[in-house]
Amino acid sequence: MTTSFLLIVQIVLVILIVIAVLLQKSSSIGLGAYSGSNDSVFGAKGPNSFLAKVTFTIGFLFVVNTITLGYMYSKSAEESVVDNLTENTNVVAPAAKETNTSK
C-alpha cells in the first residue's frame, strides 16, 4: 500500500519537474513565452529565481522519494515466495512402486 502511494507520488513529481524545467527561460524563449507576463506574477526579478527554487525543491523531493522507494523494494525483495514455501511445508517424495518384469 505504501509503495503504491510513493509510486504515484513519483509519477506526479516527474510531471511537475518536467513542467518546471520547460517553463524556465533558455537561450530561446521556450514554453515560458506562452505563460504571459511573468514579471508581475513572480515578482520584480521575474520567473528565473522562483522557477529555479521550485525546480530545486521538486528535484530534491524526487531524489528522496526515489531513495525511499529503492529501500522499500529492496526490503520486500529479501523475502522470496520460494523461501516461504519451503519453510512451511514438508515435501515427501512418494515411495517407488515395485514392478514385476518377469513375464
Secondary structure as GFF3:
##gff-version 3
##sequence-region A 1 103
A	DSSP	alpha_helix	2	23	.	.	.	ID=ss1
A	DSSP	three_ten_helix	30	35	.	.	.	ID=ss2
A	DSSP	alpha_helix	38	42	.	.	.	ID=ss3
A	DSSP	alpha_helix	47	77	.	.	.	ID=ss4
A	DSSP	alpha_helix	81	88	.	.	.	ID=ss5
###
